[in-house]
Amino acid sequence: MTPVLYVLAAIAEIMGCFAVWAWWRQGASVLWLIPGLAALLAFAWLLALTPPSHAGRSFAVFGGVYIAAALVWLRFVEDSALRPTDLVGGALALAGAGVILWGAR
């Protein structure tokens, strides 16, 4: 269940940040900020459900998952090709997140 929470939190954060980006940088309606705020609230709630007993550890693991999710967003939502270095960097980030999350067990 833990990896699912991190993935859902990453999707929510990216959606919320993209709503602000679309309004600010692409001229979208200010109404984009309403679902954007809802998505950012969902992100914070989902991240708070993760099991690490220390917020910093949970945030560190989330960082790795967020990097990978941002690359998936880049590829499939923004339709931009990924470079080999994107793939290597994403894999390293996920590996680091796994070490932090499961390393002490």
C-alpha positions as CSV (number, residue, x, y, z in Angstrom):
1,M,0.0,0.0,0.0
2,T,2.9,2.4,0.7
3,P,4.1,2.7,-2.9
4,V,0.6,3.4,-4.0
5,L,0.3,6.3,-1.5
6,Y,3.5,7.8,-2.8
7,V,2.4,7.4,-6.4
8,L,-1.0,9.0,-5.7
9,A,0.6,11.8,-3.8
10,A,3.0,12.5,-6.7
11,I,0.1,12.5,-9.2
12,A,-1.8,14.9,-7.0
13,E,1.1,17.3,-6.5
14,I,1.9,17.3,-10.2
15,M,-1.7,18.0,-11.1
16,G,-1.9,20.8,-8.6
17,C,1.4,22.4,-9.7
18,F,0.4,22.0,-13.3
19,A,-2.8,23.9,-12.7
20,V,-0.9,26.8,-11.4
21,W,1.6,26.5,-14.2
22,A,-1.2,26.5,-16.8
23,W,-2.8,29.6,-15.3
24,W,0.4,31.5,-14.7
25,R,2.5,30.5,-17.7
26,Q,0.0,29.4,-20.4
27,G,-2.9,31.9,-19.9
28,A,-5.4,29.3,-18.6
29,S,-8.5,30.6,-16.7
30,V,-8.0,31.5,-13.1
31,L,-10.6,28.8,-12.4
32,W,-7.8,26.3,-12.9
33,L,-6.6,27.2,-9.5
34,I,-9.7,25.6,-7.8
35,P,-8.9,22.0,-8.9
36,G,-5.2,22.8,-8.5
37,L,-5.8,23.7,-4.8
38,A,-7.9,20.6,-4.3
39,A,-5.1,18.5,-5.8
40,L,-2.4,20.1,-3.6
41,L,-4.6,19.4,-0.5
42,A,-5.0,15.8,-1.6
43,F,-1.2,15.6,-2.0
44,A,-0.6,16.7,1.5
45,W,-3.2,14.4,2.9
46,L,-1.9,11.4,1.0
47,L,1.7,12.0,2.0
48,A,0.6,12.3,5.7
49,L,-0.8,8.7,5.4
50,T,2.6,7.2,4.6
51,P,4.1,5.0,7.3
52,P,7.5,6.5,8.1
53,S,7.4,7.9,11.7
54,H,9.4,11.0,10.7
55,A,8.1,13.5,8.2
56,G,11.6,14.1,6.7
57,R,12.0,10.4,5.8
58,S,8.6,10.3,4.2
59,F,9.4,13.5,2.2
60,A,12.8,12.1,1.1
61,V,11.2,8.9,-0.2
62,F,8.5,11.0,-1.9
63,G,11.2,13.0,-3.6
64,G,12.4,9.9,-5.5
65,V,8.8,8.9,-6.5
66,Y,8.0,12.5,-7.5
67,I,11.0,12.6,-9.9
68,A,9.8,9.4,-11.6
69,A,6.2,10.6,-11.8
70,A,7.3,13.9,-13.2
71,L,9.2,12.1,-16.0
72,V,6.0,10.0,-16.7
73,W,4.0,13.3,-16.9
74,L,6.6,14.8,-19.2
75,R,6.4,11.9,-21.6
76,F,2.6,11.2,-21.6
77,V,0.9,14.5,-20.7
78,E,3.4,16.9,-22.2
79,D,4.3,14.5,-25.0
80,S,8.0,15.1,-24.8
81,A,10.5,12.4,-25.5
82,L,12.6,11.2,-22.6
83,R,16.4,11.2,-22.9
84,P,18.5,8.3,-21.7
85,T,19.7,10.5,-18.9
86,D,16.1,11.1,-17.8
87,L,15.6,7.3,-17.5
88,V,18.9,6.7,-15.6
89,G,18.2,9.6,-13.3
90,G,14.6,8.4,-12.6
91,A,15.9,4.9,-11.9
92,L,18.5,6.2,-9.5
93,A,16.0,8.4,-7.7
94,L,13.6,5.4,-7.2
95,A,16.5,3.2,-6.0
96,G,17.5,5.9,-3.5
97,A,13.9,6.2,-2.3
98,G,13.7,2.4,-1.9
99,V,16.9,2.4,0.2
100,I,15.6,5.1,2.5
101,L,12.2,3.4,2.9
102,W,13.2,-0.2,3.3
103,G,16.8,0.1,4.3
104,A,16.3,0.0,8.0
105,R,14.1,-3.1,8.0
